[in-house]
Amino acid sequence: MRILTVLCFCLSFFQISKAQLTKVLHQTFDVDSVEQITINLTGDYKVEKWAGDKILTETKVEIYDTTPGIFRYFIEEKKRYDIVAEINNMTASLFSNDPERKAIKNSKEADKACYEFVHVKIFVPDEFNIDNPGKLSRETSEAHLKKD
């Protein structure tokens, strides 16, 4: 009876440990001389203003039906969820490091894809206009003063 109880506990623990893995990734980008920001990310994202002077990105990744090792590999080695910034002149472009994000296959069941949910929030300095979340522009100081 004891062996059966221990076996059931071990099997349920294994299932729970594979059920969901979550990680929140943060990145910052300097935008001191930037007047425009273009955003071209894979999937949905939300843009919000904040009192900081840099862009802060928060990427929350939830993945189901994979192992911690595979999850860590895609985060650390493949940099699957990283956001890249290119700054040329007075324009910053943000884009996904892995724009395709092909399905992650379960190593034991090659025909079964893992469920993956990625939620991205982009915090931009409050002097940027976010009416068009794909193309932001820095408000002139006159327009910014009128809002206050």
C-alpha positions in Angstrom: 0.0 0.0 0.0 2.8 2.4 0.9 4.6 1.7 -2.4 1.4 2.5 -4.3 1.0 5.8 -2.5 4.6 6.8 -3.1 4.3 5.8 -6.8 1.1 7.9 -7.2 2.7 10.9 -5.5 5.8 10.7 -7.8 3.7 10.4 -10.9 1.5 13.3 -10.0 4.6 15.4 -9.1 6.1 14.7 -12.5 2.9 15.7 -14.3 2.7 19.0 -12.2 6.3 19.8 -12.9 5.7 19.5 -16.7 2.3 21.3 -16.6 3.4 25.0 -16.7 6.7 26.8 -16.8 6.7 30.6 -16.5 9.4 33.2 -16.7 9.4 37.0 -16.9 12.1 38.7 -18.9 13.1 42.4 -18.7 15.1 44.4 -21.1 15.9 48.1 -21.2 16.9 50.4 -24.2 18.3 53.9 -24.0 16.3 56.4 -26.1 17.9 59.7 -25.1 18.3 61.1 -28.6 15.4 59.2 -30.2 12.4 61.0 -31.7 10.6 58.0 -33.1 10.1 54.4 -32.1 8.8 51.8 -34.5 7.7 48.4 -33.1 7.5 45.2 -35.1 7.2 42.3 -32.7 5.9 38.8 -33.1 2.5 38.5 -31.5 0.5 41.0 -29.5 2.0 43.6 -27.2 0.8 46.4 -25.1 2.5 49.9 -25.0 2.2 52.0 -21.8 3.8 55.2 -20.7 6.0 55.4 -17.6 8.1 58.0 -15.8 11.4 56.4 -16.7 13.8 57.7 -19.4 14.4 54.4 -21.1 12.3 51.8 -22.8 11.5 48.9 -20.5 10.2 45.7 -22.0 8.5 43.0 -19.9 8.0 39.6 -21.6 6.0 37.0 -19.7 6.4 33.5 -21.2 4.2 30.6 -20.2 4.8 27.2 -21.7 3.0 23.9 -21.2 4.0 20.3 -21.8 7.8 20.7 -21.9 10.7 20.2 -19.6 12.6 23.0 -17.7 15.7 22.2 -19.7 14.1 22.7 -23.0 12.4 25.9 -21.7 15.8 27.2 -20.5 17.4 26.3 -23.8 15.0 28.5 -25.8 15.4 31.4 -23.4 19.2 31.3 -22.8 20.7 29.8 -26.0 18.2 30.5 -28.7 17.1 33.9 -27.2 13.6 33.1 -28.6 11.9 35.8 -26.6 14.5 38.6 -26.8 13.6 41.9 -28.2 16.3 43.6 -30.3 16.7 47.4 -30.7 18.4 49.1 -33.6 19.0 52.8 -33.2 19.8 54.8 -36.3 20.0 58.6 -36.2 16.9 59.6 -34.2 14.8 56.4 -34.8 14.7 53.3 -32.7 13.3 50.1 -34.1 12.2 47.2 -31.8 11.7 43.8 -33.3 11.6 40.1 -32.2 14.9 38.2 -32.2 13.0 35.2 -33.5 10.2 36.5 -35.7 8.9 33.1 -36.8 8.7 31.4 -33.4 8.0 27.9 -34.8 6.2 25.5 -32.5 8.2 23.8 -29.8 7.9 20.1 -30.1 7.8 17.8 -27.0 11.0 15.7 -27.0 9.1 12.5 -26.1 6.2 13.0 -28.5 7.6 14.6 -31.6 4.2 15.2 -33.2 2.9 17.1 -30.2 3.6 20.8 -29.9 3.9 22.6 -26.6 1.4 25.3 -25.7 3.1 28.7 -25.5 1.8 32.1 -24.4 3.9 35.2 -24.7 2.6 38.5 -23.2 4.7 41.6 -23.9 4.4 45.0 -22.3 6.5 47.9 -23.5 7.0 50.9 -21.2 8.1 54.0 -23.0 9.0 57.4 -21.5 5.9 59.5 -20.9 6.9 62.1 -23.4 6.2 59.7 -26.3 2.8 59.7 -28.0 1.3 56.2 -28.0 -1.8 56.8 -30.2 -0.4 54.4 -32.8 1.3 51.6 -30.8 3.4 50.5 -33.8 4.9 53.9 -34.4 5.6 56.2 -31.5 6.9 59.8 -31.7 8.3 62.0 -29.0 5.9 64.9 -28.2 7.3 68.4 -28.5 7.8 70.1 -25.2 4.9 72.5 -26.1 2.4 69.6 -26.6 3.7 67.9 -23.5 3.2 71.0 -21.4 -0.4 71.5 -22.7 -1.4 68.0 -21.5 -0.2 68.8 -18.0 
